[in-house]
């Protein structure tokens, strides 16, 4: 009986040490966050930053015409402290997962009501809160790491940008208050 307890204790110690080692590893796509107050609205973007690493990104690593989490690991998450207009369309305050469907000439932008998702594996179009289309643009500079920016354009307006590799997408946000 003592042997069973001793064996159980040894297994517990080994498993605990594996769990601790796993947590101490550097993420290949590190977490990042950007926040900007627009009007009186706090806009926050939480995402993971994949790197290009000499890979062909658009149409290969990120396939065209397939829902993508617009980052790595967990789905990218946007949080708005109050209602906003995005490209003139109302989006209620709260947290949303952010997805895109890239294509060479046009991207579909998606804010989904299920804020906490891993990747796009559980994505459900029926839970979309907002969808619209934008045209991708060539970036003026190469971005090795995926990056989001929130650039204020006025007291109540800003442009949100996603930059990665040689592509950027942008859309306008307007605070309701």
N, C-alpha and C positions, 0 to 999 in steps of 0.2 A: 504494500500500500504506500509506504514511504517512497518507493521507487517511482510510482505513478505521480505522486505530488512533485517529486524532484524533477521528473521528466517534463511535466506540465509547466513548472516554473522555468526551466531552461528554454522550452519552446516559446513561452511568453517573452522572455528576455530577448531572444533572437528576433522575434517578430517586431517587438518594440524598437529594437535597434535598426531594423530595415525601414520601418516607418519614419524614424528620425532622419536617417540618411536620405531618404527620398525627399523630405521637406527641405533639406539643405542644398539641393542641387539648383544651379542657376537655370532659369527657364530659357529655352532657346528663343522664344518670342516673349520678351519681357512685358510685364504689365505697365500701362501708362494711363495717365489721366490728364485731361485738360478741362479747365473751368473758366467761364467768363460770365460776368453779370451784364445782361443786356436789358436796358431799362431798369426794372426792379426784379427781373427774372434771372435766377441762377441757372445757367446752362452747363451741364457737366457731361463729359464723354469719358467712359471707362473702356479700355480696349487693350489688346495685346498686339505687339509690334513685330510681325514677321520681317525677315530680311530677304533681300533678293538672292544673295549668295550665288551669283552667276547663273541663275536659273531663268528660263523664259517664263514670264509671269502670265501675261494676258493671253487667254486662249489655251494655255497649257497647264501651269500650276493652278491658276484660277480659270476654270473653263468658262467659255461663253455660254450664255443662255441657261445658266444653272444658278440657283440661289447660293450666295456666298455670305458668310458672317461678317465681312468687311473688317477682318483682322485675323487673329489666330486664337486657338483655344476656346475660351468662352465666347459667346456672341458679344459683339460690341454693344454697349448699353449707353443710351442717352437718357438723361434725367432733366426735366424742366420743372422749376419750382412753381410756375404758374402757366396758364394757357399761352400758346404762341401761335403765330401764323408761319407756316413753312411753305415757301413759294405760293403765298396767298391762301393756303388751306389751313383750317383750324386743327390744332392738335392740343388736346387737353393736358393739363399738368400731370406729371407722373413720370414713371420710368418705362422705357421701351427698349426691346432689342432692335438692333439696326442691321438690316440686310440689304444687299444690292444684287441685281441680276445684271452683270456686265455684258456688254456687246461691243463690237468695234465702233459703232456709230451712236449708240444710245444705251443708257443705263436706266434700269428701274430702281428707284430708291424706295425702301420699305421700312416703316416703323411698325413693329409688331407688339401687341399688348402683353405677350409673355416675356417679361424683361430678363429673367434669368434662365438662359439656355446654354447648353454646351454645343458650340458650333451651330450648324444649321440642320442637325440630324432630326430634331423634333419640330422643325419649323412647320407651321400650319397656316396657310394663306387665309383661312377663315378668321384668324385672330389678328389680321392686319388692321391697324388703326388709320394708316395713311400710306398711299402709294402715289408716286409721280415719276416723271422721266426727266433726265438731264443728259446733256451731251458731254462726253469725256473730252478733255483738252490735253494737248501736249504740255508738259510742265517745262518751265524755264530751266530747271535743274534736276539732276538725277537724285532720287531719294532711295538710298539703300534700305532704310527702315520705314515701314508704313507710319505715316504721321497724320494726325488730325490737327487742324487749326480753327480757331474761332476769331475772326477779324471784325472788330466793330467798324461799322460804316456810318453810324449815327447814334444818337442817344438811345433809340429803341430798335435799332437794326444791326445785323451782323451777317457775315458770310461764313458758312461752315465749309471747310475744304478737307478732302481726303487726298493725300499725296502718296504715291508709291511708284517706284521705278521711274518711268518717264511720263506717267499719266496723273492727271488730277481731275477730280469732280468737285463741283461747288453748287451750293444752293443757299438761298436767302432765308433768314429767320427774322421775324419781327415780334417783339414783345408786346403783349396786349396791355400791359400797364407800366 
